[in-house]
Amino acid sequence: MVAILATVDRATPLIRGAPSTRRWRWRRFAANRLSLIGLAMLGILVVAAVAGPGVGRRFFDLEANTLSCLSLEGPSRAHPFGCDPLGRDILARLLLGGRISLAVGLLVAVCTTVLGLLVGLTSGYLGGFADSLLMRFTDTMLAMPTFFIVLAAAAFLGPSLFNTIVIIGVTQWMVTARLIRGECLAIREKEYILAARVSGHSNVGIMRHILLNVVSTVIVVATLAVATGILTESALSYLGLGIQPPQASWGSMLSGAQNYIFVEPMQGVYPGVLIVLTVLAVNFVGEGLREALDPRLAGR
């Protein structure tokens, strides 16, 4: 978190002329208690997903993909969350599924942010015909039922981790492009941009300075895109078009639990609660970053 704020601190004074510091921005972020709660929740989830399986094996019988317990066995000392219908430890699969779900969210955020940044920056800076062409294409994509396009693409390309990331990434960039384009339209009319043009700076060099000035917007949008990626992957996996067995994700665990909802309802509660907590945590962090990085909110 401090590293993110530090990156923006180096960029902001170059363009906006606002002499903010990392400490001030951190205070702005910490002033929102929900943001701190979200950051703590997200940190716990990430640490549990990354280190949980290895640490947990010292205390429990965490074997995610082997028949180490009875089908639908209830919670026990060896298996704190019980076992799924195939005799696999639920806690182990939740931890391993968290790795995939969080990785999908992160990579989808990178993909959508890069695509949206390229389209928005190019459209906002160049203007004219390029702006009209790119924005009409963006509007067309926004007008389409995105989730049905995702479903059709997943069915056509086949379910896999790579395909899931690519499909979600290339269908969720439009809002990012719109936001970045709006920022660029305002910034390109500033005096320092006009001075850079007169002094002979290249378009690439000027666009680089504009990029430094919209980095706060990029970070916030990327944060929120993580939640979108996790939710979309969960929906695809629930419908059988996302992550496939023996790999685990929270969405695929929900799909596998639907036939046993009246027999062992906790099978679906565990992954569902983790999805909700993760999305809430990411949204809380995104809201805190928006308040910390947006100078227009400094007087609030």
N, C-alpha and C positions, 0 to 999 in steps of 0.2 A: 504494500500500500504506500509506504513512504517513498519507495523507488518510483512508483507511478507519479506521485505528486512532485517528486524532484524533477522528472522529465518535463513536466508542464512548466515548472518554475523556470527552467532554462529557456523554454520557448517563449513564454508569455511576455517578458520584458522586451524582447526583440521587436514585438509588433504592437502590443496594446499599450506598452509603456506603464504597466501596473507593477510597481515594485513589491510584489508579494513574495513571501518566504515559505519554505517548507513547513515551518512551525505554525505559521498563520493558517495555511491550508489544512494542516492536520487538526488544528483547533476547530476550524469550520466543519470538518468531517466529523470530529468527535462530538460536536454539539448536537448532532442528530443521534439520539440514543438507539433508535432502530437500526441505524447504519452500523453502529458498533456491535449490536446484537447479531446483525446479518453477517458481519465480517467474522465474528467468533464462530457462528454456526457453520459458515462456509469453510473456515479453517479446520474445524473439527471434522467435517465431512471429507475434506481432501486428505487430511492426515490418516483418517480411518481407512479410506479407500486405498491409499498408497501403502501404508505400513500395517494396516489392520490384519490381513491374512497371515503375514509372517509372525507378528507378535501374538496373535490369537492362538496359533498352533501350540504355543507353550502352555496354554491354560485349558484349551478346549480341543475337541476332535474336529478341527475344521478341515474337512475334505469336500471341496465343492463339487467335484465331478466323479466321485466314486460312491458306490453303494455302502456307505459307512454306518447307516442306521436304517431303521424300519420305515416303511412308507407311512407318511403322515404321522410319524412319531411326535409326541408333544414335547415341550421344553424339558430339558434335563441338564444335569451338570456338564455332560459332554457336549450337548447341543442346546445352547441357551434359547434359541428361537425355534427349536424343533427341526423336523425334516420335511422335505417336499414329497410329492407323490412318488418320485423315483428314488427316494431314499438318500437324497443329498442334503447336506447341512445348509439350512436357510441363511444363517448368519454369514457363512463363507461366501455363498452366492450373492448376498446383498453387498458385501464388501467388494467382491470382484466385479459385480454389476455396476457398482459405483464408479469404478475405474473407467469402464466403457462409457457410461452415461455422461460423466464429467468430461471425458476426453472428447466425446462427440460434441458436447456443448461448446467446449473451448475451440475446437477446430472449425466448427460451423461459424462461430463468432469471427474467427480469423478470416475465413472465406468470404462471409458476407461483408465484413468491414473493408477488405481489400477491394472487392468488386464495387461496393457502394462508393468507396473513396475515389476510385479511378473514374467512375462515371460521373459522380457529383463534382469532382474537382475539374475534370475536363469540360463538362457542360457549363459550370458556373464561371470559369475563367474565360473560355473561348467565346461563349455567347453565340448569337447569330444562328446560322443554319445548324451548326453542331449542337447547340443547346436545344433547338427545336426538335431535332432528330432524336437525340438521346432522351429528352424528357417525354416525347410522345411514345417512345418505346417503353420507358419506365411506367407511364400512365397505362399503357396496354397491359403490362405485366401486373400492375396493381389492380386492374379491373377484372382480371381472371381469378377464378376460385383456386387460390394457390395450393390448398391442401389436396384438392383433387388432382392437380398437376403432379404433386409429389407422389400421390398414390399411383397414378398412371406410370410415372417414370420408374418408380420402385418396382412395379409389376413387370415393366418392359425390360429393365436392366437386370433385375434379379436382386434378391435381398443379400446384402453383405455390409460389412462395416464401412468399407471405402465408398460404396455406392450410396449408402445412407448419408454420409457426410457431404458428398458432392451434390446429391440431389437437393438436400436441404439448403446447402450453401448458395447454390445458383438460383434458388427461388425465393430467397429472403433478403436480398440486398436492396430492394427498391426504396424502402423507408430511409435507409442510411444514405442512399444517393440523393434523395430529396432534401434531407437535412443539410448535408454537406454542400449541396448546390446553393441552398439559401444563404448559408454562411459566406460562400465565395462571392455571390452576387453583391453582398454588402461590402466585403473586404476589398474587392478589386477596384472600388471607387475611392479608396482612401488615398490621402496625399502621398504617402510613402510608396504606394504601388505606382502611382502616376510618375513619381520621381524616378523610380527604378526603370520604368519604360523609357523615359527621356534620356537617362544615363546609359542606355544601351544594354541593359540586362536581358538575357535570353528568357523566353517563355518558361523554360524548365526551371531556371533560377528563381523567377518570380513565383511560380507555382509552388516551389519548395518553401518560400517564405509564407505563402498563404497556408500551406499545409501546417507549418508550425503554429499558425494562429488558430487553426481549427482542431488542434490536437485534443483539447479538452472535450469537444463534442464527439470526436472519434472514440475516445476512451469510454465515455458514458454510453454511447450507442453500442460499442462492442460488449460492454458489460451486460447490457440488457439482451443482446443477441444470444448470450450464453443460455439464458432461461428459455428463449424461443427454441434453440437447438435441442435442449433437453426435453422439452414438452413434445416437440415434433417427433423426435426419435422414439419417445415413449409411446406415442400414438401409433407410429409405424410398426414398432415391435409388438404392440398389443394386437394389431391387425395381422401379424404374421409376415410383414413385409420389411422388417428392420433387421435387428440382430438375431442371428439364428443359433439354435443349440449346436454344440454344447456351450457356446459363449453365453454369458449371462448379462442382461441389462435389466434395469428396473421395469421397463416396459414389457419385456418378454416374460419377466416373472409375473407381472400382472396378468398377462395373457394365459400363462400356464395355470394360474390360480382360479380363473373364472369358473371352471367346472367343479371346483371344490368349495365354492363360496359358502354353501350351507352346511358343509361337512366340517371344514376347518377355515373359518373366515379370516383368521390371522394370516393365512398364506398371501392374501391380497392386501391386507392392511399395511404390512411392513414396507413393501416397495412403494405403495401409494403415499404413505406418510413421508418417506424419504424424498420422493419427487416434489411434494408440496413444500417441505422444508428447504430443499435446495433452491427452488424457484423463488420462494419468499426471501431467502438469504441473498440471492443475486440481485433481486429487485431492491432490497434495502441498501445494499452496497452501491448499486447504481444511483439511487436517489442521493446518497451521501456524497458520492463523487460529483454529481451534478451541482450540488450546493457548494462544494469545496472548490470546484474548478471554474465555475461560471462567475466572472466578475460582476455581472449584472445583479447577482443576488448578494453582493457583499454588504449591502446596507440593511438586509433583513434582520 
